[in-house]
């Protein structure tokens, strides 16, 4: 009977540890952080050791408690970058380490974590302003800044709409780049902007996969070579899709003044 209770407790802790790791990996945390937080959570809940193997598509995690080893595997599905989820998981781990949360409380809090989403209009506005700012920093005049603001705002709205249909990210980036380049090209021709190339380049800056590239380098520097390479390849494919979208838009609409 006592063995059954110990085994049941270890199984619950293992499930919480891998749930913690999965939430972090799905929402953009680097692999070392995933490994550290899942280990800290398991030890705070009472197991002796936590070992994990992280890949781009799955997590394998084992806990050792009183000589007994229990292993669990979960498939990883990308949920998009969301640092709100990462910080919430970190907060739960810290509270558990300070003995403020038990197994039941940790389970309840992990199950109730919901990604924070900003209103669509706010995302469109802020992305438009950021791209317009880059245009100004690159030497664009105020007409180019206005064209970039409108083009990147429309592109961001299109990206959100496409994302809501759960379409492949590569197709999403291609379509968004096509929309951004198309709108920017029409505005440049209509407003007769001299620095058209700056407006064109700035309008697609919202598609630069900066976070995945940073995480990929961080993973490779910290020993998670396979995960780092997988993230780097995915970021490179997203960049390639963006370039193809820009080239297709230029070719279809004949925006030769940008070249």
BANUMAR-272122 format. One line per field, with one value per residue (C-alpha): residue number from 1; residue in one letter; z, y, x. Coordinates in Angstrom, 3 decimals, padded with zeros to 6 digits. Each point is the difference from the previous one (the first is absolute). Example, Ala and Ser with C-alpha at 12.3 -4.5 7.8 and 13.67 -1.06 7.14 Angstrom:
2
seq (1	2)
type (A	S)
zz (007.800	-000.660)
yy (-004.500	003.440)
xx (012.300	001.370)
//
This chain:
259
seq (1	2	3	4	5	6	7	8	9	10	11	12	13	14	15	16	17	18	19	20	21	22	23	24	25	26	27	28	29	30	31	32	33	34	35	36	37	38	39	40	41	42	43	44	45	46	47	48	49	50	51	52	53	54	55	56	57	58	59	60	61	62	63	64	65	66	67	68	69	70	71	72	73	74	75	76	77	78	79	80	81	82	83	84	85	86	87	88	89	90	91	92	93	94	95	96	97	98	99	100	101	102	103	104	105	106	107	108	109	110	111	112	113	114	115	116	117	118	119	120	121	122	123	124	125	126	127	128	129	130	131	132	133	134	135	136	137	138	139	140	141	142	143	144	145	146	147	148	149	150	151	152	153	154	155	156	157	158	159	160	161	162	163	164	165	166	167	168	169	170	171	172	173	174	175	176	177	178	179	180	181	182	183	184	185	186	187	188	189	190	191	192	193	194	195	196	197	198	199	200	201	202	203	204	205	206	207	208	209	210	211	212	213	214	215	216	217	218	219	220	221	222	223	224	225	226	227	228	229	230	231	232	233	234	235	236	237	238	239	240	241	242	243	244	245	246	247	248	249	250	251	252	253	254	255	256	257	258	259)
type (X	X	X	X	X	X	X	X	X	X	X	X	X	X	X	X	X	X	X	X	X	X	X	X	X	X	X	X	X	X	X	X	X	X	X	X	X	X	X	X	X	X	X	X	X	X	X	X	X	X	X	X	X	X	X	X	X	X	X	X	X	X	X	X	X	X	X	X	X	X	X	X	X	X	X	X	X	X	X	X	X	X	X	X	X	X	X	X	X	X	X	X	X	X	X	X	X	X	X	X	X	X	X	X	X	X	X	X	X	X	X	X	X	X	X	X	X	X	X	X	X	X	X	X	X	X	X	X	X	X	X	X	X	X	X	X	X	X	X	X	X	X	X	X	X	X	X	X	X	X	X	X	X	X	X	X	X	X	X	X	X	X	X	X	X	X	X	X	X	X	X	X	X	X	X	X	X	X	X	X	X	X	X	X	X	X	X	X	X	X	X	X	X	X	X	X	X	X	X	X	X	X	X	X	X	X	X	X	X	X	X	X	X	X	X	X	X	X	X	X	X	X	X	X	X	X	X	X	X	X	X	X	X	X	X	X	X	X	X	X	X	X	X	X	X	X	X	X	X	X	X	X	X	X	X	X	X	X	X)
zz (000.000	000.888	-003.248	-001.945	001.690	-000.753	-003.611	-000.359	001.408	-002.321	-002.974	000.874	000.383	-003.300	-001.769	001.447	-000.931	-003.609	-000.177	001.238	-002.588	-002.801	000.761	-000.086	-003.222	-001.798	000.701	-000.989	003.026	-000.679	000.669	002.995	001.761	-000.714	001.479	003.072	000.952	-000.405	002.164	002.662	000.112	000.418	002.795	001.731	-000.016	001.520	-002.593	000.152	-003.633	-003.221	-003.367	-003.303	-003.707	-002.127	-003.761	-002.378	-000.143	003.368	003.629	001.896	003.764	002.801	003.764	002.575	003.465	002.623	-002.668	-002.279	-003.491	-001.870	-003.573	-001.999	-003.586	-001.504	-003.560	-000.475	-002.066	-000.611	001.564	-000.955	002.040	003.197	002.875	002.260	000.178	000.664	002.864	001.524	000.034	001.556	002.712	000.796	000.295	002.329	002.233	000.153	001.000	002.863	001.180	-000.788	-002.459	000.205	-002.724	-000.237	-000.134	-002.653	-002.139	000.325	-000.931	-002.959	-001.358	000.294	-001.872	-003.034	-002.551	000.225	-003.338	-000.773	-001.931	-003.754	-000.613	002.514	-001.667	-003.414	001.294	001.884	-002.814	-002.473	002.217	000.561	-003.720	-000.748	002.612	-001.674	-003.308	001.481	001.591	-003.376	-001.576	-001.424	-000.378	001.608	-003.068	000.184	003.731	-000.638	-002.743	002.287	002.852	-002.165	-001.819	003.122	001.850	-002.778	-000.176	003.741	-000.201	-002.883	002.004	002.961	-002.225	-001.682	003.401	001.216	-002.713	001.353	-003.344	-000.279	001.215	-003.239	-002.042	002.568	-000.368	-003.789	-000.166	002.532	-001.886	-003.242	001.589	001.583	-003.239	-002.057	002.235	000.327	-003.782	-000.740	002.552	-001.316	-003.574	001.059	002.282	-002.355	002.809	-000.955	002.590	-000.959	000.916	003.630	000.295	-001.593	002.315	003.125	-000.694	000.335	003.149	002.059	-001.522	001.225	002.223	002.578	003.048	-001.595	-001.308	003.423	001.659	-002.581	000.676	003.770	-000.235	-001.997	002.326	003.038	-001.310	-001.540	-003.493	-001.623	001.279	-000.950	-003.537	-000.382	001.114	-002.255	-003.013	000.696	000.365	-003.271	-001.788	001.310	-001.315	-003.364	-000.157	000.690	-002.792	-002.440	000.914	-000.659	-003.331	-001.180	000.834	-001.838	-003.025	-000.118	000.376	-001.840	002.734	-001.989	001.641	003.173	-001.675)
yy (000.000	002.424	-000.839	000.799	003.406	000.776	-001.092	002.076	003.082	-000.442	-000.400	003.250	001.882	-001.390	001.110	003.518	000.263	-000.951	002.260	002.852	-000.782	-000.326	003.354	001.698	-001.662	000.612	003.730	000.854	-000.604	-001.075	-003.641	000.666	001.900	-002.851	-002.507	002.092	000.907	-003.539	-001.291	002.665	-000.746	-003.739	000.431	002.577	-002.522	-002.708	-002.236	-000.676	000.620	001.242	-000.814	001.261	-000.273	002.857	000.011	002.226	-002.382	-001.778	-000.078	-003.102	000.493	-002.393	000.365	-002.057	-000.398	-002.432	-002.062	-000.230	001.527	001.193	001.326	001.952	001.289	002.845	001.286	003.674	002.184	003.586	002.443	003.194	002.199	001.233	001.191	000.345	-003.793	-000.311	002.507	-001.627	-003.395	001.572	001.569	-003.380	-001.645	002.732	-000.229	-003.781	000.323	002.260	-002.676	002.211	-002.466	-003.733	-002.540	000.811	003.771	-000.371	-002.160	002.464	002.990	-001.709	-001.031	003.547	001.726	001.741	001.835	003.756	001.433	003.701	001.476	-000.321	003.746	000.647	-002.530	001.530	003.507	-000.848	-002.105	002.767	002.586	-002.174	-000.646	003.686	000.871	-002.304	001.683	003.415	-001.283	-001.419	003.453	-000.038	003.221	000.564	-001.250	-003.264	-000.216	000.387	-002.624	-002.401	000.619	-000.829	-002.954	-001.699	000.597	-001.642	-002.825	-000.612	-000.158	-002.471	-002.077	-000.167	-001.040	-002.717	-001.209	-000.387	-002.643	-001.975	-000.012	-001.159	002.774	-000.134	000.768	002.640	001.820	-000.236	001.459	002.735	001.052	000.070	002.231	002.342	000.403	000.465	002.715	001.756	-000.097	001.473	002.766	000.767	000.323	002.062	002.353	000.108	-000.734	000.328	-002.420	-002.917	-002.720	001.173	-000.131	-003.450	-001.439	001.574	-001.231	-003.664	000.377	-001.401	-003.393	-000.133	-003.153	001.611	-001.971	-003.464	000.976	001.231	-003.168	-002.191	001.578	-000.155	-003.691	-000.883	001.948	-001.733	-003.533	-000.633	-000.377	-001.912	002.346	003.036	-001.247	-000.823	003.500	001.597	-001.985	000.965	003.676	-000.203	-001.554	002.782	002.565	-001.782	000.029	003.731	000.615	-002.059	001.977	003.294	-001.187	-001.381	003.282	002.044	-002.304	-000.147	003.747	001.152	002.247	000.669	003.359	-001.844	-001.882)
xx (000.000	002.795	001.785	-003.167	-000.248	003.640	-000.426	-003.175	001.724	002.965	-002.340	-001.802	003.290	001.297	-003.171	000.289	003.683	-000.578	-003.066	002.177	002.690	-002.544	-001.619	003.387	001.155	-003.291	000.106	003.563	002.243	003.572	000.866	002.265	-002.778	-002.423	002.428	000.819	-003.567	-001.344	002.869	-000.540	-003.727	000.553	002.530	-002.202	-002.858	002.181	001.654	003.722	000.968	-001.607	001.561	-001.364	000.729	-001.320	-000.460	-001.912	-002.975	-000.076	001.100	001.105	000.192	000.928	-000.251	001.905	-001.525	001.285	001.725	-003.041	000.167	-003.095	000.126	-002.566	-000.048	-002.020	-000.272	000.822	-002.336	001.048	-002.481	001.806	002.324	-001.654	002.159	-003.054	-000.241	003.745	-000.077	-003.090	001.732	003.088	-002.163	-001.589	003.426	001.282	-003.084	000.405	003.659	-001.060	-002.477	-002.984	-001.547	-000.588	-000.698	-003.702	000.603	002.711	-002.270	-002.859	002.163	001.646	-003.394	-001.321	002.836	-001.441	002.187	-000.440	-001.124	000.019	-002.954	000.359	-000.225	002.787	002.306	-000.680	000.704	003.193	001.460	-000.768	001.685	003.078	000.503	-000.566	002.631	002.519	-000.796	000.784	003.209	001.054	-000.279	-003.510	-001.944	-003.394	-001.865	001.948	-000.716	-003.739	000.054	001.873	-002.442	-003.012	001.592	001.350	-003.287	-002.007	002.534	-000.224	-003.787	000.267	002.472	-002.395	-002.885	002.080	001.251	-003.600	-000.508	002.999	001.780	003.616	002.356	002.009	-003.113	-000.967	003.329	-000.133	-003.515	000.771	003.130	-002.000	-002.656	002.564	001.955	-003.172	-001.446	003.353	000.502	-003.394	000.555	003.465	-001.281	-003.019	001.959	003.010	002.470	003.650	001.421	-002.207	002.518	000.120	-003.797	-000.084	002.648	-001.485	-003.530	001.036	002.116	-002.886	000.858	003.610	000.169	002.270	-001.124	000.420	003.432	001.129	-001.309	001.698	003.391	-000.586	-000.923	003.100	002.302	-001.513	000.304	-003.428	001.409	-002.877	-002.701	002.079	000.554	-003.700	-000.985	002.610	-001.220	-003.617	000.934	001.950	-002.978	-002.253	002.477	000.079	-003.813	000.027	002.516	-002.047	-003.130	001.820	001.423	-003.344	-001.774	002.655	-000.243	-003.804	-000.585	003.113	001.437	003.176	000.600	001.039	002.826)
//
